[in-house]
Every structure is written in C-alpha cells, then in structure tokens.
Amino acid sequence: MNWVFKYKNIVKKILFGGARAEEGIIYKFIIYALLTVIGFVYLYPLLYMLANSFMNLSDLISSSIRWVPSGLYLENYRRALQIMDVTNTFWQTLLVAGLPAVLQTISTALVGYGFGRYKFPGRRLLFLLMLATFIIPPQVTMIPRYLLFSRYDILGTFYTFVFPAILGQGLRSAIFVLIFYSMFKQIPDALVEAAKIDGAGNVKIFYKIAIPLSIPAIVIAFLFSFVWYWNETYLASIYFGNVFSTLPLELQNFADSFAQMYGGAGDSPMNQLNEAIIMAGTLVTIGPLLILYSISQRWFVESVDRTGITGE
C-alpha cells in the first residue's frame, strides 16, 4: 500500500504542483489556454486584414477560400498606396504625430514637475482643474478651439496640433501630467537638498536629477502621444480641412467616398474588392506604429511596469 500512496502523491504533485500550484500541469494548461484565447482575440483582426489584403477578386468571391489566398496579390497594396498618396502623406503624418508628441512630452513634464515639487497657493485647485480637462470630451471644446484657430489664421496647418501641445493642452495631456507628477513626487527630498548644497539651481536639478529619474514616464508619454496623434482623424479632419492630410485621414476619405458611390451594392464583387484595398491601406497605416512598437517594446514594457499605466 505504501507504493500506491507514493504513486498518488507523485501524480498529485505532477498535476497540481504540490506546495506550489504554478508548477502543476493543470495550472500551466489553464494559463496557456487563457493566453492563447486572449492572444487570438487580439491577433484575429490583424490576421483577417493580412489575409484579405492579399486576395484578388476571385479569392474574395470564392466560398472555398477564407484565410489562405491562392496567391500573393499585391495589386491591392499598389492601389492603396496610390489612393492615399503615401509618398507625400507619410511625411505629413510623421510630422503631425512626431512633433506634437515631442512638444507634449516636454510641456507635460514641466507641468508635472511644477505640481510635484513646488508648493504654491491654489495648487490643489489648479491640479483638479487640470485633471478635469481629461474628463471633458474634446468635442465640447472643439468649436471654441476652431474659432480661436480661425482668428489666429492657423486652420489648415499642423500648428493646430503644435500650439496646444506646447501649452500642455494636447491630446489627453492631463494623464501625462499626472504620470510625471507621480514620478517627480517620488524623488527624495534629501537628493534635491544635496544638489542645492552643491550649488545646483532649479533648472539644473530638473534636467540633471528629475529627467534621468523619469525616463519611464518620458517613454510612456511620447509613445502614447505619438500613437494618439497618428490615429486622430476627427479633429484633424476639422482643423486641417483639405489643405493638410494624414494616412488615417486619406484611408477614411477613401472608404467614405466609396461607400457613397457603391453603398447599395451589398456583397457585390466591387464592395469586396474595396474591402481588400481598405485592408491593405489599414496595414500600411498601422505599419509604422507596429515597427515603432517592435523597436521600443522592451523600454515600453518596462516603462508601463514602473509607471503603472495600462494601454488603450
């Protein structure tokens, strides 16, 4: 009977992990199954776009072809590049997303440092009002800003994104101020006092001590700002008009124009071909973001872990 009891303990340890449940097969199976399901949910749209973007018209209307195209049909990408004028629009999009992201990161770092390290009358009230701007939808302030930009004659230019970013009023700036506030608040007072004793001024303390300690917050602020500015189409279509454009705007305009022309065609081959071109255009639009994330993945994950922010 001893060997039976010993055999049961071994089986139980293998299945349930004994004292440490995470070492058991059942626990690992559940974890891997959940990760597989969650991963499939996130990857399904990307895989669907990738498969359909390489399909020609015969593949799209064929009932026997769902995921694997009969061949790599690159005409969809050629048409998407031509329709969206990627040669010119890409650099405009990079300017619209990159410059405001850098300026917003700098301005929110300064504002967060001021709230985190200095005490002045009305600081709490101003901080609450600043956080309230994150709750207010941008559609509420859209008309006043439009009139303001019109008065300053900057409509149709990327300055409509640049000037708010400089003043700390860019896209979702409040959340970045809060992140920098939390990071700068954690700086030991003894470290700042030691720097002052050595003769360092407020500016030197900021870029010699505060900035190096807030690298995770800087990475998060820049990457999130870049992605949000890159994907912004609603405000961009209003402020830029027909003078300035971005890749997401060109893709949206193409889809809207085609829907108006062939909206009643239903599942016609023309609509299916249009869907394949839109899938190709979507991949072209998000491609730079995927490349940026793949390059900065390690710093991004570490920064998210240290700042405690989750993605959207």
Helices and strands as residue ranges (DSSP letters): H 2-16, G 21-23, H 25-53, H 57-61, H 75-83, H 86-117, H 123-135, H 142-151, H 159-166, H 173-185, H 189-197, H 202-205, I 206-210, H 211-213, H 215-231, H 234-240, H 247-262, G 263-265, H 269-295, H 297-307
